[in-house]
Amino acid sequence: MAISIEQPELVDYDVENERQRNVEEFYQLNHINQKYDFVKRMREEYKKLSRVEMSIWECCELLNEIVDDSDPDLDEPQIEHLLQTAEAIRKDYPNEDWLHLTALIHDLGKVLLLPSFGGLPQWAVVGDTNPLGMWTGKCGHVMGS
Ligand SMILES: [Fe+2]
């Protein structure tokens, strides 16, 4: 009697390792460069809202050009991330239309990576955020100093 064993889907470890390495490098740059003074300077620059005027959908379409280096599981253009997130939220919370919109626009700030919005480096725009300029306690480090 032959035993049938289902084969697991093969994982390309080289691709996985390279992606993981890229994420690690990304967060290293993020922690080295994301300082309080930098963030203050960027807030001053971008709160002017002087670059362009466009619709939400036009802005979403700009994310077709962006892949987020901080996300090890996603190498698709960010517009897909926006649409998948909004659709998943709509499915789980069908009566919360404000939440669908929030999910759709939650990453529009990633346009700052594009040259027409300043072409900031990935470490300055995407990924997890951390408190800056405050004492963190036990480890003895001051983040963003
Ligand atoms: Fe996101």
Backbone and ligand atoms as CSV (ligand in chain L), in Angstrom:
chain,resi,resn,atom,element,x,y,z
A,1,MET,N,N,0.838,-1.165,0.000
A,1,MET,CA,C,0.000,0.000,0.000
A,1,MET,C,C,0.896,1.245,0.000
A,2,ALA,N,N,0.680,2.095,-0.984
A,2,ALA,CA,C,1.477,3.318,-1.099
A,2,ALA,C,C,0.925,4.404,-0.184
A,3,ILE,N,N,1.821,5.053,0.459
A,3,ILE,CA,C,1.418,6.165,1.332
A,3,ILE,C,C,1.648,7.462,0.583
A,4,SER,N,N,0.616,8.248,0.533
A,4,SER,CA,C,0.718,9.537,-0.138
A,4,SER,C,C,1.005,10.634,0.899
A,5,ILE,N,N,2.088,11.307,0.687
A,5,ILE,CA,C,2.445,12.405,1.595
A,5,ILE,C,C,2.377,13.705,0.816
A,6,GLU,N,N,1.563,14.592,1.324
A,6,GLU,CA,C,1.449,15.888,0.663
A,6,GLU,C,C,2.734,16.686,0.864
A,7,GLN,N,N,3.276,17.176,-0.238
A,7,GLN,CA,C,4.510,17.953,-0.164
A,7,GLN,C,C,4.195,19.410,0.201
A,8,PRO,N,N,4.934,19.949,1.140
A,8,PRO,CA,C,4.711,21.371,1.448
A,8,PRO,C,C,5.158,22.244,0.291
A,9,GLU,N,N,4.543,23.387,0.212
A,9,GLU,CA,C,4.946,24.342,-0.807
A,9,GLU,C,C,6.409,24.717,-0.579
A,10,LEU,N,N,7.183,24.714,-1.630
A,10,LEU,CA,C,8.597,25.016,-1.490
A,10,LEU,C,C,8.817,26.503,-1.230
A,11,VAL,N,N,9.705,26.785,-0.327
A,11,VAL,CA,C,10.054,28.165,-0.009
A,11,VAL,C,C,11.404,28.461,-0.627
A,12,ASP,N,N,11.490,29.569,-1.307
A,12,ASP,CA,C,12.766,29.984,-1.875
A,12,ASP,C,C,13.555,30.711,-0.779
A,13,TYR,N,N,14.447,29.970,-0.114
A,13,TYR,CA,C,15.139,30.530,1.042
A,13,TYR,C,C,16.055,31.685,0.677
A,14,ASP,N,N,16.592,31.678,-0.532
A,14,ASP,CA,C,17.436,32.805,-0.918
A,14,ASP,C,C,16.632,34.095,-0.965
A,15,VAL,N,N,15.431,34.002,-1.558
A,15,VAL,CA,C,14.571,35.186,-1.630
A,15,VAL,C,C,14.155,35.600,-0.228
A,16,GLU,N,N,13.751,34.608,0.606
A,16,GLU,CA,C,13.331,34.923,1.978
A,16,GLU,C,C,14.472,35.556,2.773
A,17,ASN,N,N,15.670,34.996,2.658
A,17,ASN,CA,C,16.812,35.541,3.388
A,17,ASN,C,C,17.164,36.948,2.924
A,18,GLU,N,N,17.126,37.158,1.628
A,18,GLU,CA,C,17.445,38.485,1.116
A,18,GLU,C,C,16.417,39.502,1.596
A,19,ARG,N,N,15.143,39.120,1.570
A,19,ARG,CA,C,14.093,40.024,2.028
A,19,ARG,C,C,14.299,40.359,3.512
A,20,GLN,N,N,14.599,39.327,4.315
A,20,GLN,CA,C,14.829,39.536,5.744
A,20,GLN,C,C,16.034,40.434,5.986
A,21,ARG,N,N,17.092,40.211,5.216
A,21,ARG,CA,C,18.285,41.049,5.320
A,21,ARG,C,C,17.954,42.517,4.996
A,22,ASN,N,N,17.152,42.706,3.954
A,22,ASN,CA,C,16.761,44.066,3.570
A,22,ASN,C,C,15.960,44.744,4.683
A,23,VAL,N,N,15.080,43.971,5.316
A,23,VAL,CA,C,14.277,44.537,6.408
A,23,VAL,C,C,15.172,44.917,7.582
A,24,GLU,N,N,16.131,44.053,7.900
A,24,GLU,CA,C,17.055,44.357,8.992
A,24,GLU,C,C,17.883,45.609,8.684
A,25,GLU,N,N,18.361,45.709,7.451
A,25,GLU,CA,C,19.123,46.901,7.066
A,25,GLU,C,C,18.249,48.150,7.134
A,26,PHE,N,N,17.007,47.986,6.701
A,26,PHE,CA,C,16.072,49.105,6.750
A,26,PHE,C,C,15.935,49.627,8.178
A,27,TYR,N,N,15.688,48.713,9.142
A,27,TYR,CA,C,15.468,49.163,10.521
A,27,TYR,C,C,16.745,49.683,11.170
A,28,GLN,N,N,17.879,49.188,10.729
A,28,GLN,CA,C,19.131,49.736,11.240
A,28,GLN,C,C,19.261,51.206,10.806
A,29,LEU,N,N,19.027,51.475,9.521
A,29,LEU,CA,C,19.067,52.850,9.035
A,29,LEU,C,C,18.016,53.711,9.716
A,30,ASN,N,N,16.835,53.144,9.910
A,30,ASN,CA,C,15.743,53.853,10.571
A,30,ASN,C,C,16.162,54.304,11.965
A,31,HIS,N,N,16.741,53.404,12.756
A,31,HIS,CA,C,17.122,53.739,14.126
A,31,HIS,C,C,18.316,54.687,14.180
A,32,ILE,N,N,19.195,54.589,13.216
A,32,ILE,CA,C,20.355,55.489,13.190
A,32,ILE,C,C,19.943,56.911,12.811
A,33,ASN,N,N,19.039,57.026,11.854
A,33,ASN,CA,C,18.750,58.336,11.275
A,33,ASN,C,C,17.470,59.014,11.751
A,34,GLN,N,N,16.551,58.267,12.283
A,34,GLN,CA,C,15.258,58.847,12.672
A,34,GLN,C,C,15.416,59.527,14.035
A,35,LYS,N,N,15.876,60.752,14.000
A,35,LYS,CA,C,16.153,61.504,15.217
A,35,LYS,C,C,15.119,62.614,15.405
A,36,TYR,N,N,15.037,63.093,16.621
A,36,TYR,CA,C,14.064,64.125,16.982
A,36,TYR,C,C,14.191,65.357,16.086
A,37,ASP,N,N,15.412,65.821,15.889
A,37,ASP,CA,C,15.609,67.022,15.064
A,37,ASP,C,C,15.178,66.799,13.618
A,38,PHE,N,N,15.460,65.604,13.117
A,38,PHE,CA,C,15.044,65.278,11.746
A,38,PHE,C,C,13.515,65.325,11.635
A,39,VAL,N,N,12.849,64.714,12.596
A,39,VAL,CA,C,11.383,64.668,12.554
A,39,VAL,C,C,10.801,66.079,12.665
A,40,LYS,N,N,11.377,66.893,13.545
A,40,LYS,CA,C,10.900,68.279,13.670
A,40,LYS,C,C,11.057,69.036,12.355
A,41,ARG,N,N,12.213,68.834,11.729
A,41,ARG,CA,C,12.471,69.503,10.443
A,41,ARG,C,C,11.470,69.048,9.370
A,42,MET,N,N,11.183,67.761,9.318
A,42,MET,CA,C,10.238,67.236,8.328
A,42,MET,C,C,8.820,67.741,8.593
A,43,ARG,N,N,8.453,67.818,9.871
A,43,ARG,CA,C,7.122,68.349,10.200
A,43,ARG,C,C,6.980,69.780,9.712
A,44,GLU,N,N,8.014,70.582,9.929
A,44,GLU,CA,C,7.978,71.974,9.473
A,44,GLU,C,C,7.857,72.037,7.956
A,45,GLU,N,N,8.610,71.194,7.277
A,45,GLU,CA,C,8.607,71.187,5.818
A,45,GLU,C,C,7.250,70.747,5.259
A,46,TYR,N,N,6.701,69.670,5.794
A,46,TYR,CA,C,5.518,69.075,5.169
A,46,TYR,C,C,4.197,69.613,5.694
A,47,LYS,N,N,4.202,70.312,6.811
A,47,LYS,CA,C,2.934,70.862,7.280
A,47,LYS,C,C,2.472,72.053,6.441
A,48,LYS,N,N,3.346,72.535,5.575
A,48,LYS,CA,C,2.982,73.632,4.675
A,48,LYS,C,C,1.931,73.184,3.659
A,49,LEU,N,N,1.900,71.898,3.378
A,49,LEU,CA,C,0.959,71.345,2.391
A,49,LEU,C,C,1.024,72.131,1.084
A,50,SER,N,N,2.219,72.397,0.620
A,50,SER,CA,C,2.407,73.286,-0.518
A,50,SER,C,C,2.835,72.568,-1.802
A,51,ARG,N,N,2.889,71.258,-1.784
A,51,ARG,CA,C,3.461,70.551,-2.946
A,51,ARG,C,C,2.476,70.358,-4.081
A,52,VAL,N,N,1.283,69.869,-3.772
A,52,VAL,CA,C,0.337,69.550,-4.838
A,52,VAL,C,C,-1.065,69.406,-4.252
A,53,GLU,N,N,-2.047,69.569,-5.113
A,53,GLU,CA,C,-3.420,69.349,-4.700
A,53,GLU,C,C,-3.956,68.230,-5.588
A,54,MET,N,N,-4.554,67.203,-4.989
A,54,MET,CA,C,-5.056,66.067,-5.777
A,54,MET,C,C,-6.162,65.370,-5.006
A,55,SER,N,N,-6.877,64.495,-5.699
A,55,SER,CA,C,-7.934,63.720,-5.048
A,55,SER,C,C,-7.302,62.557,-4.273
A,56,ILE,N,N,-8.072,61.979,-3.393
A,56,ILE,CA,C,-7.591,60.822,-2.638
A,56,ILE,C,C,-7.232,59.686,-3.602
A,57,TRP,N,N,-8.067,59.464,-4.601
A,57,TRP,CA,C,-7.799,58.361,-5.520
A,57,TRP,C,C,-6.544,58.614,-6.345
A,58,GLU,N,N,-6.337,59.861,-6.778
A,58,GLU,CA,C,-5.099,60.184,-7.505
A,58,GLU,C,C,-3.886,59.874,-6.630
A,59,CYS,N,N,-4.010,60.177,-5.360
A,59,CYS,CA,C,-2.900,59.907,-4.434
A,59,CYS,C,C,-2.715,58.390,-4.274
A,60,CYS,N,N,-3.819,57.655,-4.155
A,60,CYS,CA,C,-3.727,56.186,-4.056
A,60,CYS,C,C,-2.991,55.619,-5.267
A,61,GLU,N,N,-3.309,56.138,-6.443
A,61,GLU,CA,C,-2.680,55.622,-7.659
A,61,GLU,C,C,-1.169,55.850,-7.679
A,62,LEU,N,N,-0.726,56.897,-7.021
A,62,LEU,CA,C,0.728,57.143,-6.948
A,62,LEU,C,C,1.440,56.004,-6.222
A,63,LEU,N,N,0.710,55.322,-5.359
A,63,LEU,CA,C,1.336,54.235,-4.604
A,63,LEU,C,C,1.582,52.996,-5.465
A,64,ASN,N,N,1.135,53.028,-6.724
A,64,ASN,CA,C,1.490,51.957,-7.670
A,64,ASN,C,C,2.991,51.871,-7.865
A,65,GLU,N,N,3.679,52.989,-7.601
A,65,GLU,CA,C,5.127,53.062,-7.847
A,65,GLU,C,C,5.954,52.710,-6.614
A,66,ILE,N,N,5.310,52.365,-5.519
A,66,ILE,CA,C,6.038,52.229,-4.252
A,66,ILE,C,C,5.939,50.811,-3.692
A,67,VAL,N,N,7.099,50.264,-3.323
A,67,VAL,CA,C,7.168,49.007,-2.563
A,67,VAL,C,C,7.805,49.353,-1.227
A,68,ASP,N,N,7.196,48.901,-0.150
A,68,ASP,CA,C,7.639,49.232,1.208
A,68,ASP,C,C,8.762,48.276,1.624
A,69,ASP,N,N,9.974,48.807,1.800
A,69,ASP,CA,C,11.129,47.977,2.167
A,69,ASP,C,C,11.061,47.436,3.593
A,70,SER,N,N,10.179,47.977,4.413
A,70,SER,CA,C,10.125,47.550,5.817
A,70,SER,C,C,9.244,46.329,6.020
A,71,ASP,N,N,8.493,45.952,5.007
A,71,ASP,CA,C,7.542,44.857,5.165
A,71,ASP,C,C,8.087,43.580,4.520
A,72,PRO,N,N,8.455,42.594,5.345
A,72,PRO,CA,C,9.053,41.377,4.783
A,72,PRO,C,C,8.054,40.502,4.028
A,73,ASP,N,N,6.779,40.753,4.197
A,73,ASP,CA,C,5.765,39.895,3.582
A,73,ASP,C,C,5.117,40.506,2.356
A,74,LEU,N,N,5.520,41.688,2.013
A,74,LEU,CA,C,4.789,42.373,0.949
A,74,LEU,C,C,5.750,43.021,-0.027
A,75,ASP,N,N,5.849,42.456,-1.224
A,75,ASP,CA,C,6.653,43.138,-2.229
A,75,ASP,C,C,5.796,43.570,-3.404
A,76,GLU,N,N,4.523,43.806,-3.097
A,76,GLU,CA,C,3.590,44.320,-4.103
A,76,GLU,C,C,3.515,45.837,-3.958
A,77,PRO,N,N,3.088,46.516,-5.032
A,77,PRO,CA,C,2.905,47.968,-4.912
A,77,PRO,C,C,1.931,48.305,-3.779
A,78,GLN,N,N,2.158,49.414,-3.155
A,78,GLN,CA,C,1.386,49.794,-1.974
A,78,GLN,C,C,-0.091,50.039,-2.249
A,79,ILE,N,N,-0.473,50.324,-3.479
A,79,ILE,CA,C,-1.901,50.505,-3.736
A,79,ILE,C,C,-2.651,49.205,-3.452
A,80,GLU,N,N,-2.010,48.080,-3.697
A,80,GLU,CA,C,-2.650,46.797,-3.385
A,80,GLU,C,C,-2.839,46.641,-1.884
A,81,HIS,N,N,-1.854,47.086,-1.123
A,81,HIS,CA,C,-1.968,47.033,0.332
A,81,HIS,C,C,-3.146,47.884,0.809
A,82,LEU,N,N,-3.289,49.077,0.251
A,82,LEU,CA,C,-4.403,49.949,0.635
A,82,LEU,C,C,-5.739,49.289,0.346
A,83,LEU,N,N,-5.874,48.750,-0.859
A,83,LEU,CA,C,-7.150,48.161,-1.261
A,83,LEU,C,C,-7.458,46.888,-0.466
A,84,GLN,N,N,-6.445,46.069,-0.238
A,84,GLN,CA,C,-6.665,44.838,0.545
A,84,GLN,C,C,-7.037,45.167,1.989
A,85,THR,N,N,-6.378,46.160,2.551
A,85,THR,CA,C,-6.686,46.551,3.930
A,85,THR,C,C,-8.106,47.099,4.028
A,86,ALA,N,N,-8.459,47.987,3.120
A,86,ALA,CA,C,-9.798,48.572,3.140
A,86,ALA,C,C,-10.871,47.503,2.939
A,87,GLU,N,N,-10.619,46.570,2.033
A,87,GLU,CA,C,-11.601,45.506,1.767
A,87,GLU,C,C,-11.735,44.575,2.975
A,88,ALA,N,N,-10.634,44.243,3.617
A,88,ALA,CA,C,-10.696,43.375,4.799
A,88,ALA,C,C,-11.467,44.058,5.936
A,89,ILE,N,N,-11.240,45.338,6.112
A,89,ILE,CA,C,-11.956,46.098,7.150
A,89,ILE,C,C,-13.445,46.183,6.802
A,90,ARG,N,N,-13.747,46.407,5.520
A,90,ARG,CA,C,-15.155,46.498,5.096
A,90,ARG,C,C,-15.881,45.190,5.360
A,91,LYS,N,N,-15.184,44.074,5.110
A,91,LYS,CA,C,-15.788,42.757,5.318
A,91,LYS,C,C,-16.067,42.514,6.816
A,92,ASP,N,N,-15.100,42.900,7.662
A,92,ASP,CA,C,-15.248,42.648,9.102
A,92,ASP,C,C,-16.153,43.668,9.794
A,93,TYR,N,N,-16.188,44.892,9.274
A,93,TYR,CA,C,-16.968,45.972,9.900
A,93,TYR,C,C,-17.805,46.672,8.826
A,94,PRO,N,N,-18.797,45.976,8.266
A,94,PRO,CA,C,-19.528,46.524,7.113
A,94,PRO,C,C,-20.260,47.838,7.380
A,95,ASN,N,N,-20.601,48.135,8.608
A,95,ASN,CA,C,-21.364,49.361,8.899
A,95,ASN,C,C,-20.504,50.538,9.325
A,96,GLU,N,N,-19.206,50.360,9.341
A,96,GLU,CA,C,-18.299,51.429,9.803
A,96,GLU,C,C,-17.593,52.070,8.612
A,97,ASP,N,N,-18.341,52.854,7.836
A,97,ASP,CA,C,-17.748,53.402,6.607
A,97,ASP,C,C,-16.548,54.310,6.879
A,98,TRP,N,N,-16.537,54.989,8.016
A,98,TRP,CA,C,-15.387,55.835,8.349
A,98,TRP,C,C,-14.117,54.982,8.483
A,99,LEU,N,N,-14.308,53.747,8.957
A,99,LEU,CA,C,-13.165,52.860,9.139
A,99,LEU,C,C,-12.655,52.343,7.786
A,100,HIS,N,N,-13.568,52.131,6.826
A,100,HIS,CA,C,-13.154,51.706,5.475
A,100,HIS,C,C,-12.265,52.785,4.862
A,101,LEU,N,N,-12.718,54.032,5.029
A,101,LEU,CA,C,-11.933,55.147,4.479
A,101,LEU,C,C,-10.577,55.261,5.180
A,102,THR,N,N,-10.590,55.104,6.479
A,102,THR,CA,C,-9.330,55.170,7.235
A,102,THR,C,C,-8.346,54.114,6.737
A,103,ALA,N,N,-8.857,52.901,6.505
A,103,ALA,CA,C,-7.995,51.826,6.008
A,103,ALA,C,C,-7.448,52.168,4.619
A,104,LEU,N,N,-8.291,52.784,3.800
A,104,LEU,CA,C,-7.854,53.121,2.446
A,104,LEU,C,C,-6.746,54.175,2.439
A,105,ILE,N,N,-6.830,55.138,3.340
A,105,ILE,CA,C,-5.870,56.251,3.282
A,105,ILE,C,C,-4.707,56.111,4.263
A,106,HIS,N,N,-4.663,55.043,5.049
A,106,HIS,CA,C,-3.724,54.982,6.169
A,106,HIS,C,C,-2.250,55.068,5.760
A,107,ASP,N,N,-1.908,54.751,4.546
A,107,ASP,CA,C,-0.502,54.773,4.132
A,107,ASP,C,C,-0.216,55.776,3.019
A,108,LEU,N,N,-1.107,56.725,2.810
A,108,LEU,CA,C,-0.890,57.679,1.718
A,108,LEU,C,C,0.370,58.521,1.923
A,109,GLY,N,N,0.817,58.635,3.146
A,109,GLY,CA,C,2.042,59.386,3.416
A,109,GLY,C,C,3.261,58.806,2.732
A,110,LYS,N,N,3.143,57.582,2.256
A,110,LYS,CA,C,4.277,56.964,1.562
A,110,LYS,C,C,4.614,57.656,0.246
A,111,VAL,N,N,3.751,58.560,-0.206
A,111,VAL,CA,C,4.086,59.333,-1.409
A,111,VAL,C,C,5.328,60.190,-1.166
A,112,LEU,N,N,5.692,60.391,0.093
A,112,LEU,CA,C,6.905,61.166,0.385
A,112,LEU,C,C,8.151,60.496,-0.177
A,113,LEU,N,N,8.037,59.242,-0.562
A,113,LEU,CA,C,9.165,58.546,-1.191
A,113,LEU,C,C,9.375,58.999,-2.640
A,114,LEU,N,N,8.327,59.531,-3.236
A,114,LEU,CA,C,8.400,59.904,-4.651
A,114,LEU,C,C,9.133,61.237,-4.824
A,115,PRO,N,N,9.907,61.366,-5.908
A,115,PRO,CA,C,10.668,62.606,-6.127
A,115,PRO,C,C,9.812,63.870,-6.066
A,116,SER,N,N,8.601,63.818,-6.580
A,116,SER,CA,C,7.768,65.024,-6.579
A,116,SER,C,C,7.293,65.414,-5.179
A,117,PHE,N,N,7.474,64.526,-4.217
A,117,PHE,CA,C,7.115,64.837,-2.829
A,117,PHE,C,C,8.355,64.919,-1.941
A,118,GLY,N,N,9.510,65.041,-2.532
A,118,GLY,CA,C,10.727,65.193,-1.752
A,118,GLY,C,C,11.670,64.008,-1.849
A,119,GLY,N,N,11.161,62.867,-2.306
A,119,GLY,CA,C,12.032,61.703,-2.488
A,119,GLY,C,C,12.768,61.296,-1.222
A,120,LEU,N,N,12.063,61.285,-0.108
A,120,LEU,CA,C,12.697,60.898,1.150
A,120,LEU,C,C,13.105,59.427,1.096
A,121,PRO,N,N,14.140,59.060,1.849
A,121,PRO,CA,C,14.538,57.646,1.879
A,121,PRO,C,C,13.497,56.819,2.639
A,122,GLN,N,N,13.489,55.518,2.354
A,122,GLN,CA,C,12.499,54.628,2.984
A,122,GLN,C,C,12.544,54.716,4.509
A,123,TRP,N,N,13.755,54.791,5.100
A,123,TRP,CA,C,13.852,54.804,6.555
A,123,TRP,C,C,13.137,55.997,7.165
A,124,ALA,N,N,12.919,57.054,6.377
A,124,ALA,CA,C,12.288,58.259,6.889
A,124,ALA,C,C,10.771,58.226,6.769
A,125,VAL,N,N,10.247,57.235,6.057
A,125,VAL,CA,C,8.819,57.281,5.722
A,125,VAL,C,C,8.045,56.053,6.193
A,126,VAL,N,N,8.566,54.868,5.971
A,126,VAL,CA,C,7.777,53.651,6.204
A,126,VAL,C,C,8.257,52.915,7.452
A,127,GLY,N,N,7.583,51.841,7.756
A,127,GLY,CA,C,7.999,51.002,8.884
A,127,GLY,C,C,7.350,51.410,10.191
A,128,ASP,N,N,7.722,50.693,11.226
A,128,ASP,CA,C,7.201,50.988,12.552
A,128,ASP,C,C,7.777,52.312,13.041
A,129,THR,N,N,7.015,52.983,13.870
A,129,THR,CA,C,7.500,54.239,14.433
A,129,THR,C,C,7.801,54.044,15.918
A,130,ASN,N,N,8.704,54.869,16.414
A,130,ASN,CA,C,9.118,54.786,17.815
A,130,ASN,C,C,9.059,56.171,18.422
A,131,PRO,N,N,8.850,56.235,19.745
A,131,PRO,CA,C,8.906,57.543,20.397
A,131,PRO,C,C,10.300,58.131,20.271
A,132,LEU,N,N,10.377,59.426,20.106
A,132,LEU,CA,C,11.666,60.100,19.977
A,132,LEU,C,C,11.837,61.139,21.076
A,133,GLY,N,N,13.082,61.367,21.452
A,133,GLY,CA,C,13.395,62.428,22.382
A,133,GLY,C,C,12.935,62.180,23.795
A,134,MET,N,N,12.791,60.919,24.168
A,134,MET,CA,C,12.364,60.630,25.539
A,134,MET,C,C,13.220,59.541,26.154
A,135,TRP,N,N,13.314,59.568,27.433
A,135,TRP,CA,C,14.042,58.559,28.167
A,135,TRP,C,C,13.256,57.266,28.123
A,136,THR,N,N,13.915,56.156,27.783
A,136,THR,CA,C,13.183,54.892,27.651
A,136,THR,C,C,13.300,54.015,28.887
A,137,GLY,N,N,14.089,54.409,29.848
A,137,GLY,CA,C,14.109,53.660,31.100
A,137,GLY,C,C,15.168,52.610,31.180
A,138,LYS,N,N,14.754,51.361,31.367
A,138,LYS,CA,C,15.632,50.252,31.721
A,138,LYS,C,C,16.902,50.137,30.867
A,139,CYS,N,N,16.762,50.267,29.564
A,139,CYS,CA,C,17.920,50.027,28.705
A,139,CYS,C,C,18.913,51.184,28.749
A,140,GLY,N,N,18.496,52.329,29.244
A,140,GLY,CA,C,19.411,53.441,29.392
A,140,GLY,C,C,19.659,54.231,28.127
A,141,HIS,N,N,18.898,53.973,27.100
A,141,HIS,CA,C,19.074,54.712,25.856
A,141,HIS,C,C,18.028,55.822,25.750
A,142,VAL,N,N,18.428,56.901,25.173
A,142,VAL,CA,C,17.478,57.948,24.838
A,142,VAL,C,C,17.225,57.836,23.357
A,143,MET,N,N,15.999,57.490,23.008
A,143,MET,CA,C,15.669,57.324,21.598
A,143,MET,C,C,15.713,58.663,20.889
A,144,GLY,N,N,16.294,58.660,19.721
A,144,GLY,CA,C,16.251,59.833,18.871
A,144,GLY,C,C,17.139,60.982,19.324
A,145,SER,N,N,18.044,60.718,20.200
A,145,SER,CA,C,18.899,61.820,20.651
A,145,SER,C,C,20.022,62.052,19.664
L,1,LIG,FE,FE,-0.170,49.782,6.068
